[in-house]
Amino acid sequence: MSFLTEETWTGQVYTGRWVAAEGGEMPVIEPATGHELSRIGVATPADVARAARTAAAVQPAWAALPHPERSAILRRAAGLWEENAAEIENWVIRESGKIGPAAQFETHVAVQEIYEAATLPSRPYGELLPSEQPRLSFAERVAAGVVGVIAPFNFPQILAIRSVAPALALGNAVVLKPDPRTAVCGGIVLARVFEEACLPAGLLHVLPGGADVGEALITDPLVRIISFTGSTAVGRRVGELAARHLKRAHLELGGNSALVILDDADIAKAAAAGAWGSFLHQGQICMATGRHLVAQAVYDDYVAALADKASNLPVGDPASGNVALGPIIDERQRDKVHALVTASTSAGATLAAGGTYKGLFYRPTVLADVTTQMPAYASEVFGPVAPVLKFSSLDEAAQLAAQTEYGLSLGILTKDVVRGLELSRRIPTGIVHINEQTVDDEPNVPFGGLLDSGTGTRFGGTANLEAFTETRWVTIRGDIAPYPF
């Protein structure tokens, strides 16, 4: 029997066990073909309330376990993910439209996220604090209780497990709402992995559903932290709702990241980096290179090299052959991408490559002669589109790169790395890469953005200690303190 055998979960949700979904079923659609792959259960707000109650009831015993026991379960989960990687990757390819190597990369990072989280229970969890009183004073980190995780479709494994694994490792229970479009690889996979790893029942709940389920998760009084990854527009609503209920919301939102190509950069290598940054997974990445800022002296050569790359990248069904780009996730997103491209060309941008589609397969697109007001430059496209704009000085490059409401990632390509680093310090972003494109992440690094890219929260490594715990001040005296009355 396969690890993800559909008889286990079709039409069901996971609440420490598989139960029939009160909200009925919905199809799992393969975007490349439009075929129905399976059917998932759909949760309701009532499911969220029950899950939160169960999670809150079992969480204290989990937090009280000796730290090696929690770590061991996390390591078993990572091992199971590795053992079943091929089956999981097949679902990623078919359900999310990723090409094979991208699916393999996602699985690799997801596994490493769990191994990294497995180290958290044994990390230092507090600090001694000086006191003017004759007492021991210290701060300790304690589990928050129940953590709600709302994850998107684009990297469903990574963007779910990067919150679920550290939250569990640090003694919390978790209620996960995966995007219904990728509920198998972003939800069912996690449920099956932790089920087989013998995570105590009731600590993890996987509830695919719509906006009503997300709202129920945010507002439930037993859920103390919300970890949301998605668009800035939705993130604003999540943050507002969480604030009204006085709970923390970690918001990892959109981006429109700049790749700055200085006049001494190797153009062939720069174009390869730029193509990867804009076209990987059809540009459906928050860190995608959304703006190519190129020194005037090399602008024409760069546009030509990037357009040549785009024109020769094969696009098609990732399950059927060796392609570089698969499908956009759905028609709504494809139409949004195309509307931004056509509005920009109508405003005077030159279509150097692409700009066409067949079904959900959108050709990698290069737009030259772009201005800062054009929609494909000023907006987060979330599609395979590379707007290219020239600059004449480092001052102008810094100004253009910083001229955005987002602040997630930044790439600078140059032979003079010191000059690149100095330039980066003039541009507010949460992530900087010198001689790399903008898309990168590792489980042990602090990941997060500024401005409209998020609330400044960081995931990864020791940053998870702050993200998924509460800090408590404790004092101890040898005897009751004397008081004058």
Backbone hydrogen bonds, N-H to C=O, Kabsch-Sander energy under -0.5 kcal/mol:
donor,donor_aa,acceptor,acceptor_aa,energy
5,T,2,S,-1.3
8,T,5,T,-1.6
9,W,5,T,-0.5
9,W,6,E,-0.6
10,T,6,E,-2.5
11,G,39,R,-1.2
12,Q,9,W,-2.4
13,V,19,V,-2.4
14,Y,206,V,-1.8
15,T,13,V,-0.5
15,T,17,R,-2.8
19,V,13,V,-2.5
19,V,17,R,-0.5
21,A,11,G,-1.9
23,G,42,V,-1.6
24,G,21,A,-1.3
26,M,40,I,-1.9
28,V,38,S,-2.8
29,I,27,P,-0.7
30,E,35,H,-2.9
33,T,30,E,-0.8
34,G,30,E,-3.4
37,L,28,V,-3.8
37,L,35,H,-0.6
38,S,28,V,-0.8
40,I,26,M,-2.5
41,G,12,Q,-1.1
42,V,24,G,-2.4
43,A,208,P,-3.4
47,D,44,T,-0.6
48,V,44,T,-1.5
49,A,45,P,-2.1
50,R,46,A,-2.2
51,A,47,D,-2.7
52,A,48,V,-2.8
53,R,49,A,-2.0
54,T,50,R,-2.5
55,A,51,A,-3.1
56,A,52,A,-2.6
57,A,53,R,-1.7
58,V,54,T,-1.9
59,Q,55,A,-1.8
62,W,58,V,-1.3
63,A,59,Q,-2.6
64,A,60,P,-1.6
65,L,61,A,-0.5
65,L,62,W,-1.1
69,E,66,P,-1.5
70,R,66,P,-1.1
71,S,67,H,-2.3
72,A,68,P,-2.2
73,I,69,E,-1.6
74,L,70,R,-1.9
75,R,71,S,-2.5
76,R,72,A,-2.3
77,A,73,I,-2.2
78,A,74,L,-2.3
79,G,75,R,-2.3
80,L,76,R,-2.4
81,W,77,A,-2.2
82,E,78,A,-2.3
83,E,79,G,-2.6
84,N,80,L,-1.7
85,A,82,E,-1.6
88,I,84,N,-2.3
89,E,85,A,-3.2
90,N,86,A,-1.7
91,W,87,E,-1.5
92,V,88,I,-2.1
93,I,89,E,-2.7
94,R,90,N,-2.1
95,E,91,W,-3.4
96,S,92,V,-2.0
97,G,92,V,-0.6
97,G,93,I,-0.9
98,K,92,V,-1.0
103,A,99,I,-2.2
104,Q,100,G,-2.5
105,F,101,P,-2.3
106,E,102,A,-2.4
107,T,103,A,-2.3
108,H,104,Q,-2.4
109,V,105,F,-2.5
110,A,106,E,-2.6
111,V,107,T,-2.4
112,Q,108,H,-2.2
113,E,109,V,-2.3
114,I,110,A,-1.5
115,Y,111,V,-2.2
116,E,112,Q,-2.7
117,A,113,E,-2.2
118,A,114,I,-2.2
119,T,116,E,-1.3
120,L,117,A,-1.6
122,S,119,T,-0.8
123,R,120,L,-1.9
127,E,139,A,-2.0
129,L,137,S,-3.3
135,R,133,Q,-2.0
136,L,476,I,-2.9
138,F,474,V,-2.8
139,A,127,E,-2.6
140,E,472,R,-2.8
141,R,125,Y,-3.2
142,V,470,E,-2.9
144,A,468,F,-0.9
146,V,222,L,-0.6
147,V,173,A,-2.8
148,G,225,I,-3.3
149,V,175,V,-2.7
150,I,227,S,-2.7
151,A,149,V,-0.5
151,A,177,K,-1.7
159,L,155,F,-2.8
160,A,156,P,-0.6
160,A,157,Q,-0.7
161,I,157,Q,-2.7
162,R,158,I,-2.4
163,S,160,A,-1.3
164,V,160,A,-2.4
165,A,161,I,-2.3
167,A,163,S,-1.9
168,L,164,V,-2.4
169,A,165,A,-2.7
170,L,166,P,-1.9
171,G,168,L,-2.1
172,N,167,A,-2.3
173,A,145,G,-2.5
174,V,203,L,-3.3
175,V,147,V,-2.4
176,L,174,V,-0.5
176,L,205,H,-3.5
177,K,149,V,-3.3
182,T,179,D,-1.8
183,A,180,P,-0.9
186,G,182,T,-1.9
187,G,184,V,-0.7
188,I,183,A,-2.5
189,V,184,V,-2.7
191,A,187,G,-2.4
192,R,188,I,-2.7
193,V,189,V,-2.6
194,F,190,L,-2.4
195,E,191,A,-2.0
196,E,192,R,-2.5
197,A,193,V,-1.6
198,C,195,E,-1.2
199,L,194,F,-2.4
203,L,200,P,-1.5
205,H,174,V,-1.8
206,V,14,Y,-2.6
207,L,176,L,-3.2
207,L,205,H,-0.6
209,G,178,P,-0.7
213,V,210,G,-0.7
214,G,210,G,-1.7
215,E,211,A,-2.6
216,A,212,D,-1.9
217,L,213,V,-2.0
218,I,214,G,-2.1
219,T,215,E,-2.2
220,D,216,A,-1.4
223,V,220,D,-1.4
224,R,146,V,-2.2
224,R,222,L,-0.7
225,I,146,V,-1.2
226,I,248,R,-2.4
227,S,148,G,-3.2
228,F,226,I,-0.6
228,F,250,H,-2.9
229,T,150,I,-2.0
230,G,252,E,-2.1
235,G,231,S,-2.5
236,R,232,T,-2.2
237,R,233,A,-1.1
238,V,234,V,-2.4
239,G,235,G,-2.9
240,E,236,R,-2.4
241,L,237,R,-2.4
242,A,238,V,-2.7
243,A,239,G,-2.4
244,R,240,E,-1.8
245,H,241,L,-0.9
245,H,242,A,-0.6
246,L,243,A,-1.6
247,K,242,A,-1.9
248,R,224,R,-1.0
250,H,226,I,-3.3
251,L,249,A,-0.7
252,E,228,F,-2.7
252,E,250,H,-0.6
253,L,251,L,-0.7
253,L,453,S,-2.3
254,G,452,D,-0.5
257,S,288,A,-0.8
258,A,409,S,-0.7
259,L,291,R,-2.7
260,V,258,A,-0.5
260,V,411,G,-3.2
261,I,259,L,-0.6
261,I,293,L,-3.2
262,L,260,V,-0.7
262,L,413,L,-2.3
265,A,262,L,-1.8
267,I,265,A,-0.7
270,A,266,D,-2.7
271,A,267,I,-2.7
272,A,268,A,-1.7
273,A,269,K,-2.4
274,G,270,A,-2.9
275,A,271,A,-2.5
276,W,272,A,-2.1
277,G,273,A,-2.5
278,S,274,G,-1.9
279,F,275,A,-2.6
280,L,276,W,-1.8
282,Q,279,F,-1.8
283,G,280,L,-1.8
284,Q,281,H,-2.1
285,I,283,G,-1.7
288,A,285,I,-1.5
289,T,277,G,-1.9
290,G,257,S,-1.7
290,G,288,A,-1.0
291,R,257,S,-1.9
292,H,387,P,-2.6
293,L,259,L,-2.6
293,L,291,R,-0.7
294,V,292,H,-0.6
294,V,389,L,-2.7
295,A,261,I,-2.4
296,Q,391,F,-2.6
298,V,295,A,-1.6
299,Y,295,A,-0.7
299,Y,296,Q,-0.8
302,Y,298,V,-2.4
303,V,299,Y,-2.7
304,A,300,D,-2.3
305,A,301,D,-2.3
306,L,302,Y,-3.0
307,A,303,V,-2.6
308,D,304,A,-2.0
309,K,305,A,-2.0
310,A,306,L,-2.6
311,S,307,A,-2.5
312,N,308,D,-1.1
312,N,309,K,-0.8
313,L,310,A,-1.0
316,G,325,L,-2.4
320,S,317,D,-1.5
321,G,317,D,-0.7
323,V,321,G,-1.3
324,A,314,P,-2.5
325,L,314,P,-1.7
328,I,360,L,-3.1
334,R,330,D,-2.2
335,D,331,E,-2.9
336,K,332,R,-1.7
337,V,333,Q,-2.4
338,H,334,R,-2.6
339,A,335,D,-2.3
340,L,336,K,-1.9
341,V,337,V,-2.0
342,T,338,H,-2.9
343,A,339,A,-2.2
344,S,340,L,-1.5
345,T,341,V,-2.4
346,S,342,T,-2.3
347,A,343,A,-1.0
348,G,345,T,-1.3
349,A,344,S,-2.4
350,T,368,A,-2.6
352,A,350,T,-1.2
352,A,366,V,-2.1
353,A,366,V,-1.3
355,G,363,R,-0.7
358,K,361,F,-2.0
361,F,358,K,-2.1
362,Y,360,L,-0.9
363,R,356,T,-2.7
363,R,361,F,-0.5
365,T,384,P,-2.7
366,V,353,A,-1.9
367,L,386,A,-2.3
368,A,350,T,-2.8
368,A,366,V,-0.5
370,V,388,V,-1.3
374,M,371,T,-1.3
376,A,340,L,-0.6
377,Y,374,M,-1.3
378,A,374,M,-2.6
379,S,375,P,-1.9
381,V,379,S,-0.8
385,V,383,G,-2.3
386,A,365,T,-2.7
388,V,367,L,-2.9
389,L,292,H,-2.9
391,F,294,V,-2.1
397,A,393,S,-2.3
398,A,394,L,-2.7
399,Q,395,D,-2.3
400,L,396,E,-2.9
401,A,397,A,-2.7
402,A,398,A,-1.9
403,Q,399,Q,-0.8
403,Q,400,L,-0.7
404,T,402,A,-2.1
407,G,450,L,-0.7
410,L,431,I,-0.7
411,G,258,A,-2.2
412,I,433,H,-2.2
413,L,260,V,-3.0
414,T,412,I,-0.5
417,V,415,K,-1.0
420,G,416,D,-2.0
421,L,417,V,-2.5
422,E,418,V,-2.5
423,L,419,R,-2.2
424,S,420,G,-2.2
425,R,421,L,-1.4
426,R,423,L,-1.9
427,I,424,S,-1.8
429,T,427,I,-0.7
430,G,407,G,-1.3
430,G,408,L,-0.5
431,I,408,L,-1.4
433,H,410,L,-2.6
435,N,412,I,-4.2
435,N,433,H,-0.6
436,E,433,H,-0.6
440,D,438,T,-0.8
445,V,442,E,-1.6
447,F,445,V,-0.6
447,F,459,F,-3.0
450,L,407,G,-2.2
452,D,405,E,-2.8
453,S,450,L,-2.5
454,G,451,L,-1.4
455,T,251,L,-1.3
456,G,449,G,-0.8
459,F,447,F,-2.1
461,G,443,P,-1.7
463,A,460,G,-1.6
464,N,461,G,-1.5
465,L,462,T,-1.4
466,E,462,T,-0.7
466,E,463,A,-0.6
467,A,463,A,-1.8
468,F,464,N,-2.2
469,T,466,E,-0.6
470,E,142,V,-3.1
472,R,140,E,-3.1
474,V,138,F,-3.2
476,I,136,L,-2.4
